[in-house]
Amino acid sequence: MLEINGLESRYGRIPALRGVSLRVRAGELVALVGANGAGKTTLLRALSGVQPVTAGRIDLDGRDITAASAARRVRLGMVQVPEGRQVFAPLSVEDNLRLGAYTRPRPEAAQSLERVYAMFPALRAKRSAPAGMLSGGQQQMLAIGRALMARPRLLLLDEPSMGLAPRLVREIFDHIAALRGADSAIFLVDQNARAALRIADRGYVLETGCVALEGSGAELLANERVQAAYLGL
């Protein structure tokens, strides 16, 4: 579904991504882990079309989207849940969700809304409340629900565990694992390597803008290098 080959990106003269290559197949949940500053968020921004790339290629369903606009990528089925949730605080929960469906027909948006409420009952209970009044965990549910309103085939998740208590991290990651579908995929980026790799089919380790390791989620969890660098073992 997603294939990245030799991707490079810079901030001025400073390289942020250096020849990154990876793939995400339909039906997979693929995790990308790494330390702060490794380039994880830069990679997601490049995939979403908001960070310029200086070399390499991005293919979605076999189509070259390297030069496509961010809006075009959303319409093609690639949707990102941004780091820090970034909900529209003054707007109601339901208005936040409906904004996620701006590319979809109105009848389809109504169906998607019910699907999100079924997945996150807490959002239904607070559908009229300002999004800024939600707890951190509820705001993360809202950010995920807003992305699902666009009916993505490829869902990009940037640090969904950030700032959440351990119990809420488990709940959010259980929801993410349940989003797997035969004709869709999830690309999960998170600094919490243990939680991310626990639910991943496959994973990559990013170090200083390069892919340093790859393997199944279980293989990476058992890797001594990963354990020492990211799991505190």
C-alpha positions in Angstrom: 0.0 0.0 0.0 2.8 2.4 0.9 6.3 2.2 -0.4 9.1 4.7 0.4 12.4 4.5 -1.5 15.5 6.6 -0.7 13.5 9.4 0.9 15.6 12.5 2.0 14.5 15.7 3.6 16.3 18.7 5.1 15.8 21.7 7.4 18.0 24.2 5.6 21.4 22.5 5.3 20.7 20.0 8.1 19.6 16.5 6.9 16.6 15.1 8.7 16.0 12.0 6.6 18.8 10.2 4.9 17.8 7.6 2.3 14.8 6.1 4.2 13.2 3.1 2.6 10.3 1.1 4.0 6.9 -0.4 3.1 3.5 -0.9 4.6 1.3 -3.6 3.2 -2.5 -3.7 3.2 -3.8 -5.2 6.5 -0.6 -4.4 8.4 0.1 -2.3 11.5 3.7 -1.1 11.1 5.5 0.7 13.9 8.3 3.2 13.6 10.3 3.8 16.8 13.3 5.9 17.7 14.6 8.5 20.0 13.7 12.2 20.0 15.3 13.9 17.0 15.6 10.7 15.0 13.3 12.0 12.3 10.1 10.2 13.0 7.8 13.2 12.9 9.7 14.6 9.8 9.0 11.3 8.0 5.3 11.6 8.7 5.2 15.2 7.7 6.9 14.2 4.4 4.4 11.5 3.9 1.5 13.9 4.5 2.9 16.4 2.0 3.7 19.2 4.5 7.4 18.7 4.6 9.4 19.0 1.4 11.5 16.1 0.2 14.8 16.6 -1.5 15.2 13.1 -3.0 13.5 9.7 -3.1 10.0 8.6 -3.9 6.7 7.9 -2.1 4.2 5.5 -3.7 0.6 4.9 -2.4 -1.2 1.9 -4.0 1.5 1.9 -6.7 0.9 5.6 -7.6 3.7 8.1 -7.2 2.5 10.8 -4.8 5.9 12.4 -4.1 4.8 15.7 -5.5 1.1 15.5 -4.6 -0.4 18.2 -2.4 -1.4 17.3 1.2 -5.1 17.7 0.2 -4.6 15.3 -2.7 -3.1 12.7 -0.4 -6.1 12.9 1.9 -8.4 12.3 -1.0 -6.3 9.3 -2.1 -6.8 7.8 1.4 -3.8 8.8 3.5 -4.7 10.6 6.7 -2.6 11.7 9.6 -3.4 12.0 13.3 -0.9 14.7 14.3 1.4 14.8 17.3 -0.2 16.6 20.2 -3.7 15.8 19.0 -4.3 19.4 17.8 -8.1 19.4 18.3 -10.0 22.6 17.6 -10.5 23.5 21.3 -13.5 26.0 21.1 -15.5 23.7 18.7 -17.7 21.0 20.0 -16.6 17.3 19.8 -19.1 16.7 17.0 -18.0 19.7 15.0 -14.4 18.5 15.3 -15.4 15.1 13.9 -17.4 16.6 11.1 -14.4 18.6 10.0 -12.6 15.4 9.4 -15.2 14.4 6.8 -14.9 17.5 4.7 -13.8 15.5 1.6 -16.7 12.9 2.0 -20.3 13.1 0.8 -22.7 14.1 3.6 -24.6 10.8 3.9 -21.3 9.0 4.2 -20.2 11.4 6.9 -23.3 10.6 9.0 -22.5 6.9 8.8 -18.9 7.5 9.8 -20.0 9.6 12.7 -22.0 6.8 14.1 -19.1 4.4 13.6 -16.8 6.7 15.6 -19.3 7.1 18.4 -19.7 3.3 18.6 -15.9 3.0 18.8 -15.5 5.8 21.4 -18.7 6.0 23.5 -17.1 8.8 25.7 -17.2 11.0 22.6 -20.9 10.4 22.1 -21.6 11.3 25.7 -19.7 14.7 25.2 -20.6 15.4 21.6 -21.8 18.9 22.5 -18.9 19.8 24.8 -16.0 22.0 23.6 -13.1 19.8 22.6 -10.8 21.8 24.8 -12.7 20.5 27.9 -11.9 16.9 27.2 -9.2 14.9 29.1 -6.0 14.1 27.3 -7.1 10.6 26.6 -10.5 11.8 25.2 -8.7 14.3 23.0 -6.6 11.6 21.6 -9.7 9.5 20.9 -11.2 12.6 19.2 -8.1 13.1 17.1 -8.2 9.5 15.9 -12.0 9.7 15.4 -11.6 12.9 13.3 -9.1 11.1 11.1 -11.4 8.1 10.7 -14.2 10.4 9.5 -12.2 10.7 6.2 -12.3 6.9 5.8 -8.6 6.5 5.3 -7.0 3.5 3.7 -3.7 4.4 5.3 -3.8 5.9 8.8 -0.7 7.7 10.0 -0.4 8.1 13.8 2.2 10.5 15.3 3.0 9.9 19.0 -0.6 8.9 20.2 0.7 8.0 23.6 2.3 11.4 24.3 1.3 12.8 27.7 -1.0 10.0 28.6 -1.0 7.9 31.8 0.0 4.2 31.4 -3.6 3.0 31.7 -4.8 5.4 29.0 -1.8 4.4 26.8 -3.0 0.7 26.9 -6.5 1.8 26.1 -5.5 3.9 23.1 -3.2 1.3 21.7 -5.9 -1.4 22.1 -8.2 0.9 20.0 -5.4 1.3 17.4 -4.9 -2.4 17.2 -8.6 -2.9 16.6 -8.5 -0.6 13.6 -6.6 -3.1 11.4 -8.6 -4.0 8.2 -8.0 -6.2 5.3 -8.0 -3.3 2.8 -6.4 -0.7 5.1 -3.2 -0.2 7.0 -1.8 1.7 9.9 1.6 3.4 10.2 2.3 4.1 13.9 5.1 6.4 15.1 5.7 6.5 18.8 8.6 7.0 21.2 7.0 4.3 23.5 8.7 1.5 21.7 7.4 -1.3 24.0 3.7 -0.3 23.5 4.1 0.3 19.7 6.0 -2.9 19.0 3.7 -5.0 21.1 0.8 -4.4 18.7 2.8 -4.1 15.5 3.0 -6.8 12.8 6.3 -5.3 11.7 8.5 -2.5 12.8 11.4 -0.2 11.9 13.9 1.6 14.1 14.9 5.1 12.9 18.2 6.5 14.1 19.5 10.0 13.0 17.4 10.0 9.9 18.2 6.4 8.8 16.5 3.0 9.1 18.8 1.1 11.5 16.8 -2.0 12.1 13.6 -3.7 10.8 11.7 -6.9 11.6 8.5 -8.2 13.1 7.2 -6.5 16.2 8.2 -9.6 18.3 11.7 -9.7 16.8 12.4 -6.1 17.6 11.1 -6.4 21.1 13.5 -9.3 21.7 16.5 -7.5 20.0 19.2 -6.7 22.5 20.0 -3.5 20.8 16.4 -2.3 20.9 16.1 -3.5 24.5 19.1 -1.5 25.6 18.3 1.7 23.7 14.5 1.9 23.9 13.1 -0.5 26.5 15.4 0.2 29.5 16.5 -3.5 29.7 
